[in-house]
Structure formats: structure tokens, C-alpha cells
Amino acid sequence: MKYGCWLLTAALLSGCSSFDFSWPGKSSPDPELLAELVQGQQYRAALDVIDQISTSSPDYQAFQSQRAGITQKARAYDARVLDKVREFQAQSKWQELYELFDEALSRLPENSETHRAYGAFQSYREEYINEQKEELNLLLAKNLLEEGQYRQRIYEADKDSRRARKDLEAYKERRDEAAEFISERGMAALEQGDYGKAKEYLKLANDLKSNEMNQKALKQVRQELDERWLKHVGERREKRQLRYTELLGEFQDAWKIRDYQKARELLAEMREIDESAPQNDVLKHQLEESIHVQIQSVIAKGQAAYSAGEVQQALDIWSEALSLAPEDEELLKHIERAKRFLGKYQSLQK
């Protein structure tokens, strides 16, 4: 019975920021009661119990010494709750989320991460509901647009039918209401500067029931979107040109210090930005000529080492240059010759 009473007290605490504890005939509660609260994961109530103990109580220090341990357990529970919140939210398990928050919020202090997450969850839930309503309204309006074609065909094929006429009239009332609602949403989006949404809504409203106001607003939206697109294209072209100029400077710097590998990479990036730039071919020819001269110099240097009997050194010199000209036949020929010589030499040593 004692345990049940304390759990009831803990439940009442979920709606209160503070509670006036009193223990008849005692200056502090029985330590077992605090342990029962912690065992029941009623961390908020347990900490409130400690807060209510007077500093003049002989048990003050004993209870205060338990605060850190209870706080640590509360944080661990808080972390587990947050993991479940993320899991349920990702799976859109709304009922599980409500039950989880109802249970956890009463157990944890108000400064817990779960309390903060609950505030964010409420905003997320409201945003989610509004998005679903928007999509539903669009779907219903689009269905009305398609329905109208069939209603009109049925009426034209059976104009003497009172039912067909009434159905068509009822449809037009629903269509007009939907057109008005969708038009209002489109106008609101236009005022907020959401031109993509405004275009979608106003076009649908105009398709449902064309009027001068919708047509004028739709024209305004299209003009704005066209202007923004042109501005975007212009800004993008300007940024690409600026980047091309930067790469050109880096290419020239790399070429001057004979870092031809980097120069080749920079030229490839320049081509990706502006493949039709006239200087691309000029720069490529300039780079390939420089690489050819460099390769010839490397071949000569390696040949000198080879002639002096330093075959491994010659192979290292030629192999290092291979990344610049992986398909250079003369360079490949020298490398192959050095490898054959070293292979035979090693065989003889064995």
C-alpha cells in the first residue's frame, strides 16, 4: 500500500512544478520510499522529494548524496526514450509516440532532453498534419477535375435524365468550392513568395474554374519564375566563368613549375566547366608539347644511368615518368628492356 501511495504521488507530480511534502511525525521521508520511486523509474518525483528535504534535517546529507546517482539513471532513461522517439517517428508510429511521451514526461525532470524533444515533436506533428492536408486537398481537386469530364459526357448523352442533370449541378457546386479554396491557397503562396507552389495551385484552380483573377495571378507567377530562372542561369554562368578563370591561373602556375600532372588534372576540370572554351585546345597542345620534352629528357637521363650499369636506377627514373605519359611507346620500350635485364641478372645470381 505504501508503494502504491508513492506512485500516486509521483503521478500527481507530472502536472506540478513543485509539491509540498510533509511526513507526519518525521523531518524526512523513509529512505525506502525514495528507493521505491527510483525503482519505479519515477525520477522526477524522486528528485522532488530530495528538493523538499530541509537543510536542517539530520537526513539531509544522506538524501543529497543520492541525487547524482538518480540523475545519472534519469539521463540513461532519457537517452533510451529519445532512441525510441527517433525510431517511432521514422516509422510514423503516432500512437506509440503518444504513449511513450505520456509515460516518459511524467517520469523525467522538466529540463530533460525528452521534454525538449516533445516540444519539437509537437511542431513536427503539426507540420506533418498540414502537409498531409495540403496533399489531400490537391488530390481531391485533381480528382474533381477528372470527374468533371465524365459528368459532362454522361449529361450530354442523356440530357433528358433528371438524375444526370442533378449530378452535374451538384458536381459544379463542389468544383466551384474546390476552385475557390485552391485559389485562396495559391494566392497565399504567392504572397509568401512560394512561386512554385503558387503556380501549381493557381493552375489547378484555373483548370477547375477559369476566372480573370486566377489568370492574372498565374501570369504573374509564371513571369516571376521565368525571371528567376534567367537570373539563376546568369548567376550560374558567371560563377562557372569565375571558376574557369581561377583554374586557368592555377594551370599556368603548375605549367611554369613543370608540375605537368597537376596541370593535366586542372585542364580536365576546366573542360568540365566549359568544354567549348577556345583556349582548351591551345592549352592541351601546349601541355602535351611540354610533357613530350620532359619525357625525352627523362629518357636521356635514364639511358645515361643504364649505360653506366645502373639499370635499377634507370628503371626507377623511367617508371617515375610513366604517370605523365602512360602510353609513350619509347618510354615503355626502355622500361621493358630494363625489366628484362634485371630479370636475367637475378636469375643468374640464383
C-alpha positions as CSV (number, residue, x, y, z in Angstrom):
1,M,0.0,0.0,0.0
2,K,2.9,2.3,0.9
3,Y,4.4,1.8,-2.6
4,G,1.1,2.5,-4.4
5,C,0.6,5.7,-2.5
6,W,4.0,7.0,-3.5
7,L,3.4,6.1,-7.2
8,L,0.1,8.1,-6.9
9,T,2.1,11.0,-5.6
10,A,4.6,10.6,-8.5
11,A,1.7,10.7,-11.0
12,L,0.3,13.8,-9.4
13,L,3.8,15.4,-9.7
14,S,3.6,15.1,-13.5
15,G,1.3,18.1,-13.6
16,C,3.0,20.2,-10.9
17,S,6.3,22.1,-10.9
18,S,6.6,21.6,-7.1
19,F,4.9,19.7,-4.3
20,D,4.8,20.4,-0.6
21,F,5.9,17.2,1.0
22,S,5.2,16.6,4.7
23,W,5.9,13.5,6.7
24,P,3.8,13.4,9.9
25,G,6.0,12.8,12.9
26,K,9.2,12.9,10.8
27,S,11.5,15.5,9.5
28,S,12.3,13.5,6.3
29,P,10.8,10.5,4.4
30,D,11.7,6.9,4.8
31,P,14.7,6.1,2.6
32,E,12.8,3.0,1.3
33,L,10.2,5.3,-0.3
34,L,12.9,7.1,-2.3
35,A,14.3,3.8,-3.4
36,E,10.8,2.6,-4.5
37,L,10.4,5.8,-6.6
38,V,13.7,5.2,-8.3
39,Q,12.9,1.5,-8.9
40,G,9.6,2.6,-10.5
41,Q,11.6,5.0,-12.7
42,Q,9.8,7.9,-11.2
43,Y,12.9,10.1,-11.3
44,R,11.1,13.4,-11.4
45,A,9.2,12.6,-8.2
46,A,12.4,11.2,-6.5
47,L,14.3,14.4,-7.2
48,D,11.4,16.5,-6.0
49,V,11.4,14.5,-2.7
50,I,15.1,15.3,-2.2
51,D,14.5,19.0,-3.0
52,Q,11.8,19.2,-0.3
53,I,14.0,18.0,2.5
54,S,15.0,20.8,4.8
55,T,18.7,21.6,5.2
56,S,18.2,21.3,9.0
57,S,17.1,17.7,8.7
58,P,19.6,15.2,10.0
59,D,19.0,13.1,6.9
60,Y,19.7,16.0,4.5
61,Q,23.2,14.9,3.5
62,A,22.2,11.2,3.2
63,F,19.4,12.1,0.7
64,Q,21.5,14.7,-1.1
65,S,24.2,12.1,-1.7
66,Q,21.7,10.1,-3.8
67,R,21.0,12.9,-6.2
68,A,23.9,12.2,-8.5
69,G,23.0,8.5,-8.9
70,I,19.3,9.3,-9.5
71,T,20.2,12.0,-12.0
72,Q,22.5,9.5,-13.9
73,K,19.8,6.9,-14.1
74,A,17.3,9.6,-15.3
75,R,19.7,10.6,-18.1
76,A,20.2,7.0,-19.1
77,Y,16.4,6.5,-19.2
78,D,16.1,9.8,-21.1
79,A,18.6,8.6,-23.7
80,R,16.7,5.3,-24.2
81,V,13.4,7.3,-24.6
82,L,15.0,9.5,-27.3
83,D,16.2,6.5,-29.2
84,K,12.6,5.1,-29.3
85,V,11.3,8.5,-30.2
86,R,13.5,8.6,-33.3
87,E,12.6,5.0,-34.2
88,F,8.8,5.6,-33.9
89,Q,9.0,9.0,-35.7
90,A,10.9,7.5,-38.6
91,Q,8.2,4.8,-38.9
92,S,5.3,7.3,-38.4
93,K,4.1,5.3,-35.4
94,W,2.0,8.0,-33.9
95,Q,0.1,6.0,-31.2
96,E,3.4,4.6,-29.9
97,L,4.8,8.1,-29.8
98,Y,1.9,9.4,-27.8
99,E,2.1,6.6,-25.3
100,L,5.9,6.9,-25.0
101,F,5.8,10.6,-24.3
102,D,2.8,10.3,-21.8
103,E,4.8,7.8,-19.8
104,A,8.3,9.4,-20.0
105,L,7.3,13.1,-19.5
106,S,5.8,12.2,-16.1
107,R,8.9,10.3,-15.0
108,L,11.6,12.8,-16.1
109,P,12.6,16.3,-14.9
110,E,11.3,19.2,-17.0
111,N,14.9,20.0,-18.1
112,S,15.3,16.6,-19.7
113,E,16.0,16.1,-23.4
114,T,12.7,14.2,-23.7
115,H,10.8,17.3,-22.7
116,R,12.6,19.4,-25.3
117,A,12.1,16.6,-27.9
118,Y,8.4,16.7,-27.1
119,G,8.2,20.4,-28.0
120,A,10.0,19.7,-31.3
121,F,7.6,16.7,-31.8
122,Q,4.6,18.9,-31.4
123,S,5.9,21.2,-34.1
124,Y,6.8,18.3,-36.4
125,R,3.3,16.8,-35.9
126,E,1.6,20.0,-36.7
127,E,3.7,20.5,-39.8
128,Y,3.2,16.8,-40.9
129,I,-0.6,17.1,-40.5
130,N,-0.7,20.4,-42.5
131,E,1.4,18.7,-45.3
132,Q,-1.0,15.8,-45.4
133,K,-4.0,18.1,-45.6
134,E,-2.3,20.0,-48.4
135,E,-1.6,16.8,-50.4
136,L,-5.2,15.6,-49.7
137,N,-6.7,18.8,-50.9
138,L,-4.7,18.7,-54.1
139,L,-5.6,15.1,-54.7
140,L,-9.3,15.8,-54.2
141,A,-9.2,18.8,-56.5
142,K,-7.4,16.9,-59.2
143,N,-9.9,14.1,-58.9
144,L,-12.7,16.7,-59.3
145,L,-11.1,17.9,-62.5
146,E,-11.1,14.4,-63.9
147,E,-14.6,13.7,-62.6
148,G,-16.0,16.7,-64.5
149,Q,-15.2,15.2,-67.8
150,Y,-17.2,12.1,-67.1
151,R,-20.1,14.1,-65.6
152,Q,-20.3,16.3,-68.7
153,R,-20.2,13.3,-71.0
154,I,-23.0,11.5,-69.2
155,Y,-25.2,14.6,-69.2
156,E,-24.6,15.3,-72.9
157,A,-25.5,11.7,-73.7
158,D,-28.6,11.7,-71.5
159,K,-29.9,15.3,-71.3
160,D,-33.4,14.2,-70.6
161,S,-32.3,12.4,-67.4
162,R,-33.2,14.4,-64.3
163,R,-30.6,12.4,-62.3
164,A,-27.8,13.3,-64.8
165,R,-28.7,17.0,-64.6
166,K,-28.8,17.0,-60.8
167,D,-25.5,15.1,-60.6
168,L,-23.8,17.6,-62.9
169,E,-25.2,20.6,-61.0
170,A,-24.0,19.0,-57.7
171,Y,-20.6,18.4,-59.2
172,K,-20.3,22.0,-60.3
173,E,-21.0,23.2,-56.8
174,R,-18.3,21.0,-55.4
175,R,-16.0,22.0,-58.2
176,D,-16.6,25.7,-57.6
177,E,-15.9,25.3,-53.9
178,A,-12.7,23.5,-54.5
179,A,-11.6,26.0,-57.1
180,E,-12.2,28.8,-54.6
181,F,-10.3,27.0,-51.9
182,I,-7.3,26.1,-54.1
183,S,-7.2,29.6,-55.5
184,E,-7.0,31.0,-52.0
185,R,-4.1,28.7,-51.2
186,G,-2.4,29.7,-54.4
187,M,-2.8,33.4,-53.6
188,A,-1.4,32.8,-50.1
189,A,1.6,31.1,-51.5
190,L,2.1,34.0,-53.9
191,E,2.1,36.5,-51.1
192,Q,4.6,34.3,-49.2
193,G,6.9,34.2,-52.3
194,D,6.5,30.5,-52.8
195,Y,6.1,30.7,-56.5
196,G,6.4,27.0,-57.3
197,K,3.5,26.2,-55.0
198,A,1.6,29.2,-56.2
199,K,1.9,28.1,-59.8
200,E,0.7,24.6,-59.1
201,Y,-2.3,25.8,-57.1
202,L,-3.4,28.6,-59.3
203,K,-3.1,26.5,-62.5
204,L,-5.3,23.8,-60.9
205,A,-7.8,26.4,-59.7
206,N,-7.9,27.9,-63.2
207,D,-8.4,24.5,-64.7
208,L,-11.3,23.8,-62.4
209,K,-12.9,27.2,-63.0
210,S,-11.2,29.8,-65.1
211,N,-11.6,33.4,-64.0
212,E,-9.8,36.7,-64.6
213,M,-8.2,36.9,-61.2
214,N,-6.7,33.4,-61.4
215,Q,-5.4,34.0,-64.9
216,K,-3.8,37.3,-63.9
217,A,-2.2,35.8,-60.8
218,L,-1.0,32.8,-62.8
219,K,0.6,35.0,-65.4
220,Q,2.4,37.0,-62.7
221,V,3.7,33.8,-61.2
222,R,5.0,32.5,-64.5
223,Q,6.7,35.8,-65.2
224,E,8.4,35.7,-61.8
225,L,9.5,32.2,-62.3
226,D,10.9,32.9,-65.7
227,E,12.8,35.9,-64.4
228,R,14.2,33.9,-61.5
229,W,15.3,31.1,-63.8
230,L,17.0,33.6,-66.1
231,K,18.7,35.2,-63.1
232,H,19.7,31.8,-61.8
233,V,21.2,30.8,-65.2
234,G,23.1,34.1,-65.4
235,E,24.5,33.7,-61.9
236,R,25.4,30.1,-62.5
237,R,27.2,31.0,-65.8
238,E,29.0,33.9,-64.0
239,K,30.2,31.5,-61.2
240,R,31.3,28.9,-63.7
241,Q,33.3,31.5,-65.7
242,L,34.9,32.8,-62.5
243,R,35.9,29.3,-61.5
244,Y,37.3,28.7,-65.0
245,T,39.4,31.8,-64.7
246,E,40.7,30.6,-61.3
247,L,41.6,27.2,-62.7
248,L,43.3,28.8,-65.7
249,G,45.6,30.7,-63.3
250,E,46.4,27.5,-61.4
251,F,47.1,25.7,-64.6
252,Q,49.6,28.3,-65.7
253,D,51.3,28.2,-62.3
254,A,51.6,24.4,-62.5
255,W,52.9,24.6,-66.0
256,K,55.6,27.1,-65.1
257,I,57.0,24.9,-62.4
258,R,56.7,21.8,-64.6
259,D,54.1,20.1,-62.4
260,Y,52.5,18.6,-65.6
261,Q,50.4,16.0,-63.7
262,K,48.6,18.7,-61.8
263,A,48.3,20.9,-64.9
264,R,46.6,18.0,-66.7
265,E,44.2,17.5,-63.9
266,L,43.3,21.2,-63.9
267,L,42.8,21.2,-67.6
268,A,40.4,18.3,-67.3
269,E,38.4,20.2,-64.7
270,M,38.4,23.3,-66.9
271,R,36.9,21.2,-69.7
272,E,34.1,20.0,-67.5
273,I,33.2,23.6,-66.7
274,D,33.4,25.0,-70.2
275,E,34.1,22.3,-72.9
276,S,33.7,24.8,-75.7
277,A,36.2,27.3,-74.4
278,P,38.6,28.1,-77.4
279,Q,41.8,28.1,-75.3
280,N,41.2,24.5,-74.2
281,D,42.8,23.0,-77.3
282,V,45.6,25.5,-77.2
283,L,46.4,24.7,-73.6
284,K,46.2,21.0,-74.3
285,H,48.7,21.3,-77.2
286,Q,51.0,23.4,-75.1
287,L,50.8,20.9,-72.2
288,E,51.4,17.8,-74.4
289,E,54.4,19.5,-76.0
290,S,55.9,20.3,-72.6
291,I,55.3,16.7,-71.5
292,H,57.0,15.4,-74.6
293,V,60.0,17.5,-73.9
294,Q,60.1,16.3,-70.3
295,I,59.8,12.7,-71.3
296,Q,62.6,12.9,-73.8
297,S,64.8,14.5,-71.0
298,V,63.8,11.6,-68.6
299,I,64.6,9.0,-71.3
300,A,68.0,10.5,-71.8
301,K,68.7,10.7,-68.1
302,G,67.7,7.1,-67.7
303,Q,69.7,6.0,-70.7
304,A,72.8,7.6,-69.1
305,A,72.3,5.6,-65.9
306,Y,71.6,2.4,-67.9
307,S,74.8,2.9,-69.9
308,A,76.7,3.3,-66.7
309,G,75.4,0.0,-65.5
310,E,72.9,1.5,-63.0
311,V,70.0,-0.5,-64.5
312,Q,67.7,-0.3,-61.4
313,Q,68.3,3.5,-61.2
314,A,67.4,3.8,-64.9
315,L,64.2,1.8,-64.3
316,D,63.2,4.0,-61.4
317,I,63.8,7.1,-63.5
318,W,61.7,5.9,-66.4
319,S,58.9,4.4,-64.2
320,E,58.5,7.7,-62.3
321,A,57.8,9.5,-65.6
322,L,55.2,6.8,-66.7
323,S,52.3,8.7,-65.0
324,L,52.9,11.6,-67.3
325,A,52.9,9.5,-70.5
326,P,51.5,6.1,-69.8
327,E,51.2,5.3,-73.5
328,D,54.5,6.7,-74.7
329,E,56.0,3.8,-76.8
330,E,59.6,4.8,-76.4
331,L,59.4,5.1,-72.7
332,L,57.6,1.8,-72.4
333,K,60.2,0.2,-74.6
334,H,63.0,1.4,-72.2
335,I,61.2,0.2,-69.1
336,E,60.6,-3.2,-70.6
337,R,64.2,-3.5,-71.6
338,A,65.4,-2.7,-68.1
339,K,63.0,-5.2,-66.5
340,R,64.2,-7.9,-68.8
341,F,67.8,-7.2,-68.0
342,L,67.1,-7.2,-64.2
343,G,65.2,-10.4,-64.5
344,K,68.0,-12.2,-66.3
345,Y,70.5,-10.8,-63.8
346,Q,68.6,-12.0,-60.8
347,S,68.2,-15.5,-62.4
348,L,72.0,-15.7,-62.9
349,Q,72.6,-14.7,-59.3
350,K,70.4,-17.6,-58.1
